[in-house]
Amino acid sequence: MTALPMAVPAPGLPARVRIHEVGPRDGLQNEKTAVPTEVKAEFIERLADAGLTTVEATSFVHPKWVPQLADAERLFPLVRGLPGVRLPVLVPNQRGLDRALDLGATRVAVFASATESFAKANLNRTLDEALAVFEPVVARARAADVHVRGYLSMCFGDPWEGAVPVHQVVRVCTALRDMGCDELSLGDTIGVATPGHVQALLSALNEAGVPTDVLGVHFHDTYGQALANTLAALQHGVSTVDASAGGLGGCPYARSATGNLATEDLVWMLQGLGIDTGVDLARLTATSVWMAGQLGRPSPSRTVKALSHQEQ
């Protein structure tokens, strides 16, 4: 039997957290070896079966830029009928949006940057040029009654610019909200955030008119701070947290990055706090062990390691 933490609720935290699972897209996108489409589809199905209600399926980016996700047109029809599961997809531009809409996507995401340096490195545009590209994409998606998430990378630190001023992040967040994004995900892309910084940014966003209920957080664990930062966000009232099954993925611009916050590690903490996620930890762990086998290496998630060791 899989061990579970003793639930000891802490005051002032959300009763339920929606986990935005990014493993199939963000987790796999930098894998060097091509993962078969059927394996990706089974991964998404297993994640849904474990109780995850939001699973980011793929990205409709040009195959030249992200070869691992070149099969988006083949993958999405295999999973779009999963009952009760939101399947957002990343769209970089109008062409990507066209491809997604043609396949019946009802939730899309755009990927912006809080810094000029990362916008140039990742999007090959200035920050304002990138926002100008997203504006018609968001407007058209909203006109089609499609939910739009705005990812914002480098919210806490940038490998070229260092610490990112809070007011700079607030400016880009408000621009994304003004153009029509329904939800914003605050990304600690190189994992340098600390809890006080997290709460300062969330407070500044509230003061600028961005409500907490449209905000999600996306932490990387480079310096072991992802769970501490998540707890700080929960204490502020955030109830949407991004995570990647088994800790898959990372940032190619940060050599020391250990990857995304592992969904299992997040679920363990949330269950210990008495917060409902709807996720079956045993099934989720089994899914990550299975996926690690497909990739030929063990999962970096501490919870996956601990629970799978207990099962042996």
C-alpha positions in Angstrom: 0.0 0.0 0.0 1.3 3.4 -0.9 2.2 5.6 2.0 0.4 8.9 2.5 1.3 11.8 4.7 -0.8 12.6 7.7 -3.2 15.4 6.9 -2.7 18.4 9.2 -4.4 21.4 7.7 -2.8 24.8 8.1 -4.9 28.0 8.4 -5.4 30.4 5.5 -4.8 28.0 2.6 -7.1 27.1 -0.3 -9.4 24.2 0.3 -8.6 22.9 -3.2 -5.8 23.3 -5.7 -6.0 22.8 -9.4 -2.8 21.2 -10.7 -2.0 22.3 -14.2 0.0 19.3 -15.4 2.7 20.3 -18.0 4.6 17.0 -18.3 3.4 16.0 -21.8 4.4 19.4 -23.3 6.9 21.3 -21.1 8.3 18.0 -19.7 9.0 16.3 -23.0 9.7 19.2 -25.3 13.5 19.2 -24.7 14.0 15.4 -24.9 16.6 14.5 -27.5 15.2 11.1 -28.4 11.8 11.2 -30.1 9.0 9.9 -28.0 6.5 7.9 -30.1 3.1 9.6 -30.5 1.3 6.6 -29.0 3.5 6.8 -25.9 2.6 10.5 -25.5 -1.1 9.7 -25.8 -0.9 6.9 -23.2 1.0 9.3 -20.9 -1.8 11.8 -21.2 -4.4 9.1 -20.7 -2.6 7.8 -17.6 -2.3 11.3 -16.1 -6.1 11.8 -16.6 -6.8 8.4 -15.0 -4.7 9.5 -12.0 -7.2 12.4 -11.5 -5.5 15.3 -13.1 -8.1 17.5 -14.7 -5.8 19.9 -16.6 -3.1 18.3 -18.8 -1.2 20.4 -21.2 -1.1 18.2 -24.3 1.3 19.6 -26.8 2.5 22.7 -28.7 1.6 23.9 -32.2 5.0 25.5 -32.7 7.0 25.0 -35.9 8.6 21.5 -35.9 12.0 23.1 -36.7 12.0 24.8 -33.3 10.7 21.9 -31.1 11.1 18.6 -33.1 9.8 16.6 -30.1 6.4 18.1 -30.5 6.2 17.9 -34.3 3.5 15.3 -34.0 0.9 17.7 -32.5 -1.6 17.2 -35.4 -1.4 13.4 -34.8 -1.4 13.5 -31.0 -4.2 15.9 -30.2 -7.0 13.9 -32.0 -6.0 10.8 -30.0 -6.7 12.5 -26.7 -9.1 15.3 -27.2 -12.1 13.1 -26.3 -10.9 12.3 -22.8 -13.9 13.0 -20.5 -13.6 15.7 -17.9 -10.1 16.7 -18.8 -8.9 20.2 -20.0 -6.3 19.8 -22.7 -4.7 23.2 -23.3 -2.1 23.5 -26.1 0.7 26.1 -26.6 0.3 28.3 -29.7 3.2 30.7 -30.6 1.5 32.7 -33.3 -1.6 32.9 -35.5 -0.5 29.9 -37.6 -0.2 27.8 -34.5 -3.6 29.0 -33.4 -5.1 28.1 -36.8 -3.7 24.5 -36.4 -5.1 24.2 -32.9 -8.5 25.5 -33.8 -8.7 23.2 -36.8 -8.4 20.3 -34.4 -11.0 21.5 -32.0 -8.8 22.9 -29.2 -10.8 24.9 -26.7 -7.9 26.0 -24.5 -4.7 27.6 -25.7 -1.6 29.3 -24.2 0.8 31.9 -25.3 4.3 32.1 -24.0 5.7 35.6 -23.2 8.8 36.8 -21.3 9.2 39.3 -18.5 12.7 40.3 -19.8 14.2 41.6 -23.0 17.0 39.1 -23.0 14.9 36.0 -22.8 12.4 37.4 -25.4 15.3 37.8 -27.8 16.8 34.4 -27.0 13.6 32.4 -27.0 11.3 34.3 -29.3 13.8 36.2 -31.4 11.9 39.5 -30.7 11.9 42.3 -28.3 9.5 42.1 -25.4 7.1 44.6 -27.0 7.4 43.0 -30.4 6.5 39.6 -28.8 3.4 41.2 -27.1 2.4 42.7 -30.4 2.5 39.2 -32.0 0.3 37.8 -29.2 -2.4 40.4 -29.3 -4.2 39.3 -32.4 -3.7 35.7 -31.4 -5.4 36.3 -28.0 -8.2 38.4 -29.6 -9.0 35.7 -32.2 -8.9 32.9 -29.7 -11.3 34.9 -27.4 -13.6 35.6 -30.4 -13.7 31.8 -30.9 -14.7 31.3 -27.3 -11.4 29.7 -26.5 -9.8 30.0 -23.1 -6.4 31.7 -23.2 -3.6 31.2 -20.7 -0.6 33.6 -20.7 2.7 32.1 -19.7 5.2 34.6 -18.4 8.8 33.3 -18.1 11.7 34.8 -16.1 9.4 36.4 -13.5 12.1 36.2 -10.7 15.4 36.0 -12.4 17.1 35.9 -15.8 20.4 34.2 -16.7 21.5 37.3 -18.6 19.9 40.1 -16.6 20.0 38.8 -13.1 17.2 39.7 -10.7 14.1 40.9 -12.5 12.4 44.0 -11.0 8.9 43.3 -9.7 7.5 46.4 -11.5 8.8 45.0 -14.8 6.9 41.7 -14.3 3.8 43.6 -13.3 3.9 45.6 -16.6 4.0 42.6 -18.8 1.3 40.8 -16.7 -1.0 43.7 -17.0 -0.4 43.9 -20.8 -1.3 40.2 -21.1 -4.5 40.8 -19.0 -5.4 43.9 -21.0 -5.2 42.0 -24.3 -7.6 39.4 -23.0 -5.7 36.5 -21.3 -8.1 34.6 -18.9 -5.2 33.3 -16.8 -1.6 34.0 -16.1 1.1 31.6 -15.1 4.1 33.2 -13.3 7.2 31.3 -14.3 10.4 31.0 -12.2 12.2 29.7 -15.2 15.7 29.3 -13.7 14.5 28.5 -10.2 15.9 31.5 -8.3 12.8 32.7 -6.5 12.4 32.6 -2.7 9.2 32.9 -0.7 9.4 36.6 0.2 10.0 37.4 -3.5 7.0 35.4 -4.5 4.7 37.1 -2.1 6.0 40.6 -3.0 5.2 39.9 -6.7 1.8 38.6 -5.9 1.0 41.6 -3.8 2.3 44.0 -6.4 0.1 42.3 -9.0 -3.0 42.7 -6.8 -2.2 46.3 -6.3 -2.0 46.8 -10.0 -5.5 45.3 -10.4 -4.6 41.7 -11.3 -6.7 39.4 -9.0 -5.2 36.4 -7.4 -7.8 34.0 -8.8 -6.4 34.5 -12.4 -2.9 33.7 -11.3 -1.0 30.4 -11.4 2.6 29.7 -10.4 5.2 27.6 -12.2 8.3 26.9 -10.2 11.6 25.2 -11.0 13.6 23.4 -8.3 17.1 24.5 -9.3 17.9 25.7 -5.7 15.4 23.4 -3.9 12.9 26.2 -3.4 10.0 25.1 -5.5 7.8 23.7 -2.7 8.6 26.6 -0.4 7.7 29.0 -3.1 4.5 27.1 -3.8 3.5 27.3 -0.1 4.2 31.0 -0.1 1.8 31.4 -3.1 -0.8 29.2 -1.4 -0.6 31.5 1.6 -1.4 34.4 -0.7 -4.5 32.6 -2.0 -3.2 31.2 -5.3 -5.0 27.9 -6.1 -3.5 27.0 -9.5 -0.1 25.4 -9.5 1.9 24.1 -12.5 3.8 20.9 -12.1 5.3 18.1 -14.2 4.8 14.4 -13.6 8.0 12.8 -12.3 9.8 16.2 -12.5 10.2 16.0 -16.3 11.6 19.0 -18.1 13.7 22.0 -17.4 15.0 25.2 -18.9 17.6 24.8 -21.7 18.9 28.3 -20.8 19.8 27.3 -17.3 22.5 24.6 -17.2 22.0 23.9 -13.5 18.2 23.7 -13.6 16.9 20.5 -12.1 13.6 20.8 -13.9 10.0 21.5 -13.1 8.4 20.9 -9.8 7.4 17.3 -9.7 3.7 16.7 -9.5 4.1 13.9 -7.0 6.2 16.1 -4.7 3.5 18.8 -4.9 0.6 16.3 -4.3 2.5 14.9 -1.2 2.7 18.4 0.3 -0.9 19.3 -0.6 -2.3 16.1 0.9 -0.3 16.7 4.0 -1.9 20.1 4.3 -5.4 18.6 3.8 -5.8 20.3 0.5 -8.0 18.5 -2.1 -6.4 17.9 -5.5 -8.5 15.0 -6.8 -5.2 13.2 -7.6 -4.5 9.5 -6.8 -0.9 9.6 -5.8 -0.3 5.9 -6.3 -1.6 6.0 -9.9 0.4 9.1 -10.6 3.6 7.6 -9.2 3.1 4.5 -11.3 2.6 6.7 -14.4 5.9 8.5 -13.7 7.7 5.2 -13.2 6.3 3.9 -16.4 7.3 7.1 -18.3 10.8 7.0 -16.8 11.1 3.5 -18.3 10.0 4.8 -21.7 12.8 7.5 -21.5 15.4 5.1 -20.1 16.2 6.9 -16.9 14.9 7.2 -13.4 12.5 10.0 -12.3 14.2 12.9 -10.4 11.1 13.2 -8.2 11.9 12.5 -4.5 8.4 11.3 -3.9 8.5 8.9 -6.9 11.8 7.5 -5.7 10.5 7.0 -2.1 7.1 5.5 -3.1 8.5 3.3 -5.9 11.2 2.0 -3.5 8.5 1.1 -0.9 6.6 -0.9 -3.6 9.7 -3.1 -4.3 
